[in-house]
Amino acid sequence: MGRYVLHRLLLMVPLMLLITVVTFLLIQLSPSDPAEVALSVNMIVPTPEAIAALRLELGLDASLLQQYLRWR
């Protein structure tokens, strides 16, 4: 019984990794820019400079791997 539980717990690790990768990729594939949406929600007309500054602040200018590691 203990081996079965240990086996199931060990299988949970790659499953959780797969779930986080799929979730992150689905978020990345969304058609909107998070920086532009964040600025628009506050009733601010997003300028290209404001969008670029917010993308830099949020780390959205980093590579996908860096963003995933920070997000996770």
Distance bins in CASP14 RR format, pairs under 12 A and 6 or more apart:
PFRMAT RR
TARGET T0000
AUTHOR 0000-0000-0000
RMODE 2
METHOD distances of the structure
MODEL  1
1 7 0 0 0 0 0 1 0 0 0 0 0
1 8 0 0 0 0 0 1 0 0 0 0 0
2 8 0 0 0 0 1 0 0 0 0 0 0
2 9 0 0 0 0 1 0 0 0 0 0 0
2 10 0 0 0 0 0 1 0 0 0 0 0
3 9 0 0 0 0 0 1 0 0 0 0 0
3 10 0 0 0 0 0 1 0 0 0 0 0
4 10 0 0 0 0 0 1 0 0 0 0 0
4 11 0 0 0 0 0 1 0 0 0 0 0
5 11 0 0 0 0 0 1 0 0 0 0 0
5 12 0 0 0 0 0 1 0 0 0 0 0
6 12 0 0 0 0 0 1 0 0 0 0 0
6 13 0 0 0 0 0 1 0 0 0 0 0
7 13 0 0 0 0 0 1 0 0 0 0 0
8 15 0 0 0 0 0 1 0 0 0 0 0
9 15 0 0 0 0 0 1 0 0 0 0 0
9 16 0 0 0 0 0 1 0 0 0 0 0
10 16 0 0 0 0 0 1 0 0 0 0 0
11 17 0 0 0 0 0 1 0 0 0 0 0
11 18 0 0 0 0 0 1 0 0 0 0 0
12 18 0 0 0 0 0 1 0 0 0 0 0
12 19 0 0 0 0 0 1 0 0 0 0 0
13 19 0 0 0 0 0 1 0 0 0 0 0
13 20 0 0 0 0 0 1 0 0 0 0 0
14 20 0 0 0 0 0 1 0 0 0 0 0
14 21 0 0 0 0 0 1 0 0 0 0 0
15 21 0 0 0 0 0 1 0 0 0 0 0
15 22 0 0 0 0 0 1 0 0 0 0 0
16 22 0 0 0 0 0 1 0 0 0 0 0
16 23 0 0 0 0 0 1 0 0 0 0 0
16 72 0 0 0 0 0 1 0 0 0 0 0
17 23 0 0 0 0 0 1 0 0 0 0 0
17 24 0 0 0 0 0 1 0 0 0 0 0
17 68 0 0 0 0 0 1 0 0 0 0 0
17 72 0 0 0 0 1 0 0 0 0 0 0
18 24 0 0 0 0 0 1 0 0 0 0 0
18 25 0 0 0 0 0 1 0 0 0 0 0
19 25 0 0 0 0 0 1 0 0 0 0 0
19 26 0 0 0 0 0 1 0 0 0 0 0
19 72 0 0 0 0 0 1 0 0 0 0 0
20 26 0 0 0 0 0 1 0 0 0 0 0
20 27 0 0 0 0 0 1 0 0 0 0 0
20 68 1 0 0 1 0 0 0 0 0 0 0
20 69 0 0 0 0 0 1 0 0 0 0 0
20 71 0 0 0 0 1 0 0 0 0 0 0
20 72 1 0 1 0 0 0 0 0 0 0 0
21 27 0 0 0 0 0 1 0 0 0 0 0
21 28 0 0 0 0 0 1 0 0 0 0 0
21 64 0 0 0 0 0 1 0 0 0 0 0
21 65 0 0 0 0 0 1 0 0 0 0 0
21 68 1 0 0 1 0 0 0 0 0 0 0
21 69 0 0 0 0 0 1 0 0 0 0 0
21 71 0 0 0 0 0 1 0 0 0 0 0
21 72 0 0 0 0 1 0 0 0 0 0 0
22 28 0 0 0 0 0 1 0 0 0 0 0
22 29 0 0 0 0 0 1 0 0 0 0 0
22 68 0 0 0 0 0 1 0 0 0 0 0
23 29 0 0 0 0 0 1 0 0 0 0 0
23 30 0 0 0 0 0 1 0 0 0 0 0
23 68 0 0 0 0 0 1 0 0 0 0 0
23 71 0 0 0 0 1 0 0 0 0 0 0
23 72 0 0 0 0 1 0 0 0 0 0 0
24 30 0 0 0 0 0 1 0 0 0 0 0
24 64 0 0 0 0 1 0 0 0 0 0 0
24 65 0 0 0 0 0 1 0 0 0 0 0
24 66 0 0 0 0 0 1 0 0 0 0 0
24 67 1 0 0 1 0 0 0 0 0 0 0
24 68 1 0 1 0 0 0 0 0 0 0 0
24 69 0 0 0 0 0 1 0 0 0 0 0
24 70 0 0 0 0 0 1 0 0 0 0 0
24 71 1 0 1 0 0 0 0 0 0 0 0
24 72 1 0 0 1 0 0 0 0 0 0 0
25 64 0 0 0 0 1 0 0 0 0 0 0
25 65 0 0 0 0 0 1 0 0 0 0 0
25 67 0 0 0 0 0 1 0 0 0 0 0
25 68 0 0 0 0 1 0 0 0 0 0 0
25 71 0 0 0 0 0 1 0 0 0 0 0
27 34 0 0 0 0 1 0 0 0 0 0 0
27 60 0 0 0 0 0 1 0 0 0 0 0
27 64 0 0 0 0 0 1 0 0 0 0 0
27 67 0 0 0 0 1 0 0 0 0 0 0
27 68 0 0 0 0 0 1 0 0 0 0 0
27 71 0 0 0 0 1 0 0 0 0 0 0
27 72 0 0 0 0 0 1 0 0 0 0 0
28 34 0 0 0 0 1 0 0 0 0 0 0
28 60 0 0 0 0 1 0 0 0 0 0 0
28 63 0 0 0 0 0 1 0 0 0 0 0
28 64 1 0 0 1 0 0 0 0 0 0 0
28 65 0 0 0 0 0 1 0 0 0 0 0
28 67 1 0 0 1 0 0 0 0 0 0 0
28 68 0 0 0 0 1 0 0 0 0 0 0
28 71 0 0 0 0 1 0 0 0 0 0 0
29 64 0 0 0 0 0 1 0 0 0 0 0
30 36 0 0 0 0 0 1 0 0 0 0 0
30 37 0 0 0 0 1 0 0 0 0 0 0
31 37 0 0 0 0 0 1 0 0 0 0 0
32 38 0 0 0 0 0 1 0 0 0 0 0
32 39 0 0 0 0 0 1 0 0 0 0 0
32 40 0 0 0 0 1 0 0 0 0 0 0
32 41 0 0 0 0 0 1 0 0 0 0 0
32 46 0 0 0 0 0 1 0 0 0 0 0
32 51 0 0 0 0 0 1 0 0 0 0 0
33 39 0 0 0 0 1 0 0 0 0 0 0
33 40 0 0 0 0 1 0 0 0 0 0 0
33 46 0 0 0 0 1 0 0 0 0 0 0
33 48 0 0 0 0 0 1 0 0 0 0 0
33 50 0 0 0 0 0 1 0 0 0 0 0
33 51 1 0 0 1 0 0 0 0 0 0 0
33 52 0 0 0 0 0 1 0 0 0 0 0
33 54 0 0 0 0 1 0 0 0 0 0 0
33 55 1 0 0 1 0 0 0 0 0 0 0
33 58 0 0 0 0 0 1 0 0 0 0 0
33 60 0 0 0 0 1 0 0 0 0 0 0
33 61 0 0 0 0 0 1 0 0 0 0 0
34 40 0 0 0 0 0 1 0 0 0 0 0
34 41 0 0 0 0 0 1 0 0 0 0 0
34 46 0 0 0 0 0 1 0 0 0 0 0
34 51 0 0 0 0 1 0 0 0 0 0 0
34 54 0 0 0 0 1 0 0 0 0 0 0
34 55 0 0 0 0 1 0 0 0 0 0 0
34 57 0 0 0 0 0 1 0 0 0 0 0
34 58 1 0 0 1 0 0 0 0 0 0 0
34 59 0 0 0 0 0 1 0 0 0 0 0
34 60 1 0 0 1 0 0 0 0 0 0 0
34 61 0 0 0 0 0 1 0 0 0 0 0
34 67 0 0 0 0 0 1 0 0 0 0 0
34 71 0 0 0 0 0 1 0 0 0 0 0
35 41 0 0 0 0 0 1 0 0 0 0 0
35 42 0 0 0 0 0 1 0 0 0 0 0
35 44 0 0 0 0 0 1 0 0 0 0 0
35 46 1 0 0 1 0 0 0 0 0 0 0
35 47 0 0 0 0 0 1 0 0 0 0 0
35 48 0 0 0 0 0 1 0 0 0 0 0
35 49 0 0 0 0 0 1 0 0 0 0 0
35 50 0 0 0 0 1 0 0 0 0 0 0
35 51 1 0 1 0 0 0 0 0 0 0 0
35 52 0 0 0 0 1 0 0 0 0 0 0
35 53 0 0 0 0 1 0 0 0 0 0 0
35 54 1 0 1 0 0 0 0 0 0 0 0
35 55 1 0 1 0 0 0 0 0 0 0 0
35 56 0 0 0 0 1 0 0 0 0 0 0
35 57 0 0 0 0 1 0 0 0 0 0 0
35 58 1 0 0 1 0 0 0 0 0 0 0
35 59 0 0 0 0 1 0 0 0 0 0 0
35 60 1 0 0 1 0 0 0 0 0 0 0
35 61 0 0 0 0 1 0 0 0 0 0 0
36 42 0 0 0 0 0 1 0 0 0 0 0
36 44 0 0 0 0 0 1 0 0 0 0 0
36 45 0 0 0 0 0 1 0 0 0 0 0
36 46 1 0 1 0 0 0 0 0 0 0 0
36 47 0 0 0 0 0 1 0 0 0 0 0
36 48 0 0 0 0 1 0 0 0 0 0 0
36 50 0 0 0 0 1 0 0 0 0 0 0
36 51 1 0 1 0 0 0 0 0 0 0 0
36 52 0 0 0 0 0 1 0 0 0 0 0
36 54 0 0 0 0 1 0 0 0 0 0 0
36 55 0 0 0 0 1 0 0 0 0 0 0
36 58 0 0 0 0 0 1 0 0 0 0 0
36 60 0 0 0 0 0 1 0 0 0 0 0
37 44 0 0 0 0 0 1 0 0 0 0 0
37 46 0 0 0 0 1 0 0 0 0 0 0
37 51 0 0 0 0 0 1 0 0 0 0 0
37 54 0 0 0 0 0 1 0 0 0 0 0
37 55 0 0 0 0 0 1 0 0 0 0 0
37 58 0 0 0 0 0 1 0 0 0 0 0
37 60 0 0 0 0 0 1 0 0 0 0 0
38 44 0 0 0 0 1 0 0 0 0 0 0
38 46 0 0 0 0 1 0 0 0 0 0 0
38 50 0 0 0 0 1 0 0 0 0 0 0
38 51 0 0 0 0 1 0 0 0 0 0 0
38 53 0 0 0 0 0 1 0 0 0 0 0
38 54 1 0 0 1 0 0 0 0 0 0 0
38 55 0 0 0 0 1 0 0 0 0 0 0
38 57 0 0 0 0 0 1 0 0 0 0 0
38 58 0 0 0 0 1 0 0 0 0 0 0
38 60 0 0 0 0 0 1 0 0 0 0 0
39 45 0 0 0 0 1 0 0 0 0 0 0
39 46 1 0 1 0 0 0 0 0 0 0 0
39 47 0 0 0 0 1 0 0 0 0 0 0
39 48 0 0 0 0 0 1 0 0 0 0 0
39 49 0 0 0 0 0 1 0 0 0 0 0
39 50 1 0 1 0 0 0 0 0 0 0 0
39 51 1 0 0 1 0 0 0 0 0 0 0
39 52 0 0 0 0 0 1 0 0 0 0 0
39 53 0 0 0 0 1 0 0 0 0 0 0
39 54 1 0 0 1 0 0 0 0 0 0 0
39 55 0 0 0 0 0 1 0 0 0 0 0
39 57 0 0 0 0 0 1 0 0 0 0 0
39 58 0 0 0 0 0 1 0 0 0 0 0
40 46 1 0 1 0 0 0 0 0 0 0 0
40 47 0 0 0 0 0 1 0 0 0 0 0
40 50 0 0 0 0 0 1 0 0 0 0 0
40 51 0 0 0 0 1 0 0 0 0 0 0
40 54 0 0 0 0 0 1 0 0 0 0 0
41 54 0 0 0 0 0 1 0 0 0 0 0
42 50 0 0 0 0 0 1 0 0 0 0 0
42 54 0 0 0 0 0 1 0 0 0 0 0
44 50 1 0 0 1 0 0 0 0 0 0 0
44 51 0 0 0 0 0 1 0 0 0 0 0
44 54 0 0 0 0 0 1 0 0 0 0 0
45 51 0 0 0 0 0 1 0 0 0 0 0
46 52 0 0 0 0 0 1 0 0 0 0 0
46 53 0 0 0 0 0 1 0 0 0 0 0
46 54 0 0 0 0 1 0 0 0 0 0 0
46 55 0 0 0 0 0 1 0 0 0 0 0
47 53 0 0 0 0 1 0 0 0 0 0 0
47 54 0 0 0 0 0 1 0 0 0 0 0
48 54 0 0 0 0 0 1 0 0 0 0 0
48 55 0 0 0 0 0 1 0 0 0 0 0
49 55 0 0 0 0 0 1 0 0 0 0 0
49 56 0 0 0 0 0 1 0 0 0 0 0
50 56 0 0 0 0 0 1 0 0 0 0 0
50 57 0 0 0 0 0 1 0 0 0 0 0
51 57 0 0 0 0 0 1 0 0 0 0 0
51 58 0 0 0 0 0 1 0 0 0 0 0
51 60 0 0 0 0 1 0 0 0 0 0 0
51 61 0 0 0 0 0 1 0 0 0 0 0
52 58 0 0 0 0 0 1 0 0 0 0 0
52 59 0 0 0 0 0 1 0 0 0 0 0
52 60 0 0 0 0 1 0 0 0 0 0 0
52 61 0 0 0 0 1 0 0 0 0 0 0
53 59 0 0 0 0 0 1 0 0 0 0 0
53 60 0 0 0 0 0 1 0 0 0 0 0
53 61 0 0 0 0 0 1 0 0 0 0 0
54 60 0 0 0 0 1 0 0 0 0 0 0
54 61 0 0 0 0 0 1 0 0 0 0 0
55 61 1 0 1 0 0 0 0 0 0 0 0
55 62 0 0 0 0 1 0 0 0 0 0 0
55 67 0 0 0 0 0 1 0 0 0 0 0
56 62 0 0 0 0 1 0 0 0 0 0 0
58 67 0 0 0 0 1 0 0 0 0 0 0
58 70 0 0 0 0 1 0 0 0 0 0 0
58 71 0 0 0 0 0 1 0 0 0 0 0
59 66 0 0 0 0 1 0 0 0 0 0 0
59 67 1 0 0 1 0 0 0 0 0 0 0
59 68 0 0 0 0 0 1 0 0 0 0 0
59 69 0 0 0 0 0 1 0 0 0 0 0
59 70 1 0 0 1 0 0 0 0 0 0 0
59 71 0 0 0 0 1 0 0 0 0 0 0
60 66 0 0 0 0 0 1 0 0 0 0 0
60 67 1 0 0 1 0 0 0 0 0 0 0
60 70 0 0 0 0 0 1 0 0 0 0 0
60 71 0 0 0 0 0 1 0 0 0 0 0
61 67 0 0 0 0 1 0 0 0 0 0 0
61 70 0 0 0 0 0 1 0 0 0 0 0
62 68 0 0 0 0 1 0 0 0 0 0 0
62 69 0 0 0 0 1 0 0 0 0 0 0
62 70 1 0 0 1 0 0 0 0 0 0 0
62 71 0 0 0 0 0 1 0 0 0 0 0
63 69 0 0 0 0 1 0 0 0 0 0 0
63 70 0 0 0 0 0 1 0 0 0 0 0
64 70 0 0 0 0 0 1 0 0 0 0 0
64 71 0 0 0 0 1 0 0 0 0 0 0
65 71 0 0 0 0 0 1 0 0 0 0 0
65 72 0 0 0 0 0 1 0 0 0 0 0
66 72 0 0 0 0 0 1 0 0 0 0 0
END
